[in-house]
Amino acid sequence: MRTHDSDHHESSSHPKASRAHDPEPTAAMRAALSGRWDAAGPAGLAELQRTAGNAGTAALIDEDRSPVHDVVASEGSPLPGDLRTDMESRFGHDFGDVRVHTDDAAHHSATSVNAQAYTVGSDIVFESGKYDPGSDAGKHMIAHELTHVVQQRSGPVDGTDAGGGVSISDPSDRFEREAVANADRVMGMD
């Protein structure tokens, strides 16, 4: 692995340092190398940067970055007018800022977090074939995800670090249980 950003070549009069004599990486550096940027902290990232250089550090961070970030940064589509009106009347909330993502990148992103659908802020991302506003089951799933939109507007929600800067909720956490119950309620299934 090349550890410098320049094309500097060592002369034969200066022997290369043996890797066998390099000190063991610190805990912060091991965390950074494993993709645990949160555990590495600034010191670990700085150490990684000194060792691998700016380009190497950036490449490792990009490699570990979840596809979730790219999908929710894309434009998406607004909820269709009739669906938006229906859901706003059921919830008593404005969903004008909600964006739905259903393209190939959305599918890849959803499968990367093992979800049929997920919500980040006002962005709802669906696995291929799961966005079905014309069916009762599809509307129920949309209502579930819109509950997460409302929850996230109110502040941070629980989740388990999945790496790459993404937290995933557990089916047993209170936010998921609330989303299931609320979707049942607003869709008249309780």
Secondary structure, 3 states (H helix, E strand, C coil): CCCCCCCCCCCCCCCCCCHHHCCCCCHHHHHHHCCCHHHHHHHHHHHHHHHHHHHHHHHHHHHHCCHHHHHHHCCCEECCHHHHHHHHHHHCCCCCCCEEECCHHHHHHHHHCCCCEEEECCEEEECCCCCCCCCHHHHHHHHHHHHHHHHHHCCCCCCEECCCCCEECCCCCHHHHHHHHHHHHHCCCC
